[in-house]
Amino acid sequence: MTIVVGYVPKPEGEAALDRAVAEARLRDEPLVVVNSTSGGSYADASWATDEQLADVKARIDASGVAYELVHTVVGKEPADHVVEVAEKAHASMLVIGLRRRTSVGKFLMGSSASMILMQAPCPVLAVKAPGGEHWHR
């Protein structure tokens, strides 16, 4: 089995990656890190730069976990691509990061996390990004 993590170079993506690495070590399973975009790197803040990916690789290398990095431009929503990768990998778990958003933000932007939760072929572990000091109810 394999653990799949949807990675974005933001606090929620960092939290998801950290937890996915920990789960992979705990379960002795390989990890697939997915960072994709439906557009070009200049159009999507979720697209990791070469420098950010080098940091991701160094962190995982230091953990000793076997991994594959999927970094690609796809013609679909990144959430759909993460689910597709999980299906192909026969994932035992999919890890995603969450951040708090306002109701208007959810309405205007949709929710990748909700899409993944509804479509995932396996259990989903949702990890909240730390540092919510600016969050209000």
C-alpha positions as CSV (number, residue, x, y, z in Angstrom):
1,M,0.0,0.0,0.0
2,T,1.0,3.6,-0.5
3,I,0.3,6.9,1.2
4,V,-0.6,9.8,-1.1
5,V,-0.3,13.5,0.0
6,G,-1.5,16.5,-1.8
7,Y,1.2,19.1,-1.4
8,V,1.0,22.9,-1.8
9,P,3.8,25.3,-0.7
10,K,1.7,26.9,1.9
11,P,1.2,26.2,5.7
12,E,-1.5,23.6,5.1
13,G,0.6,21.8,2.5
14,E,3.6,21.7,4.9
15,A,1.4,20.3,7.7
16,A,0.1,17.7,5.3
17,L,3.5,16.7,4.1
18,D,4.9,16.4,7.7
19,R,2.0,14.2,8.8
20,A,2.2,12.1,5.6
21,V,5.9,11.4,6.2
22,A,5.2,10.5,9.8
23,E,2.3,8.1,8.7
24,A,4.6,6.5,6.0
25,R,7.3,5.9,8.6
26,L,4.7,4.5,11.1
27,R,3.1,2.2,8.6
28,D,6.3,1.4,6.7
29,E,4.7,2.4,3.4
30,P,6.0,4.4,0.5
31,L,4.8,8.0,-0.1
32,V,3.6,9.7,-3.2
33,V,3.8,13.5,-3.1
34,V,1.5,15.2,-5.6
35,N,1.9,18.9,-6.6
36,S,0.0,19.7,-9.7
37,T,-1.8,22.6,-11.4
38,S,-4.3,23.0,-14.1
39,G,-2.4,26.0,-15.5
40,G,1.2,27.4,-15.7
41,S,3.4,28.0,-12.7
42,Y,2.7,31.7,-12.9
43,A,-1.0,31.3,-12.7
44,D,-1.2,29.1,-9.6
45,A,0.3,29.9,-6.1
46,S,-0.1,26.2,-5.3
47,W,2.5,25.2,-7.9
48,A,5.8,24.5,-6.1
49,T,9.0,26.1,-7.4
50,D,12.2,24.1,-8.0
51,E,13.6,25.4,-4.7
52,Q,10.5,24.4,-2.8
53,L,10.6,20.9,-4.3
54,A,14.3,20.6,-3.4
55,D,13.4,21.4,0.2
56,V,10.6,18.8,0.1
57,K,13.0,16.1,-1.3
58,A,15.6,16.9,1.4
59,R,13.0,16.6,4.2
60,I,11.8,13.3,2.9
61,D,15.3,12.0,2.2
62,A,16.2,12.8,5.8
63,S,13.2,10.7,7.0
64,G,14.3,7.6,5.2
65,V,10.9,7.1,3.6
66,A,10.7,5.8,0.1
67,Y,8.8,8.3,-2.1
68,E,7.8,9.4,-5.5
69,L,7.2,13.1,-6.4
70,V,4.5,13.9,-9.0
71,H,4.9,17.5,-10.1
72,T,3.0,18.2,-13.3
73,V,0.6,20.5,-15.2
74,V,-2.7,18.7,-15.7
75,G,-5.7,19.7,-17.7
76,K,-8.0,19.2,-14.7
77,E,-8.5,20.5,-11.2
78,P,-5.5,19.5,-8.9
79,A,-8.0,17.9,-6.5
80,D,-9.2,15.5,-9.2
81,H,-5.5,14.7,-10.0
82,V,-4.7,13.9,-6.4
83,V,-7.7,11.5,-6.3
84,E,-6.6,9.9,-9.6
85,V,-3.1,9.4,-8.3
86,A,-4.5,7.8,-5.1
87,E,-6.6,5.4,-7.3
88,K,-3.7,4.4,-9.4
89,A,-1.4,3.9,-6.4
90,H,-4.1,1.8,-4.6
91,A,-3.5,4.2,-1.7
92,S,-4.1,3.1,1.9
93,M,-4.5,6.8,2.9
94,L,-4.7,10.2,1.4
95,V,-3.4,13.1,3.4
96,I,-4.5,16.7,2.8
97,G,-3.9,20.0,4.6
98,L,-6.7,22.4,5.6
99,R,-6.9,26.1,6.3
100,R,-9.7,28.0,7.7
101,R,-11.7,30.0,5.1
102,T,-14.6,32.4,5.4
103,S,-18.0,31.3,4.0
104,V,-17.6,33.8,1.1
105,G,-14.2,32.3,0.3
106,K,-15.6,28.8,0.2
107,F,-18.5,30.0,-2.1
108,L,-16.2,31.9,-4.5
109,M,-13.3,29.5,-4.6
110,G,-14.9,26.1,-4.1
111,S,-13.2,23.6,-1.8
112,S,-10.5,21.2,-3.1
113,A,-10.6,19.5,0.3
114,S,-14.4,18.8,-0.1
115,M,-13.8,17.4,-3.6
116,I,-11.1,15.1,-2.3
117,L,-13.1,14.0,0.7
118,M,-16.1,13.1,-1.6
119,Q,-14.1,11.4,-4.3
120,A,-11.3,9.7,-2.6
121,P,-11.0,5.9,-3.0
122,C,-9.5,5.5,0.5
123,P,-9.5,7.1,4.0
124,V,-8.5,10.7,4.0
125,L,-6.6,12.3,6.8
126,A,-7.2,16.1,6.9
127,V,-4.5,18.0,8.8
128,K,-5.1,21.6,10.0
129,A,-2.3,24.0,9.4
130,P,-0.9,25.4,12.6
131,G,-0.8,29.1,13.5
132,G,-4.5,30.0,13.3
133,E,-4.0,33.1,15.4
134,H,-5.6,35.2,12.7
135,W,-8.7,32.9,12.4
136,H,-12.0,34.3,13.7
137,R,-15.4,32.7,14.2
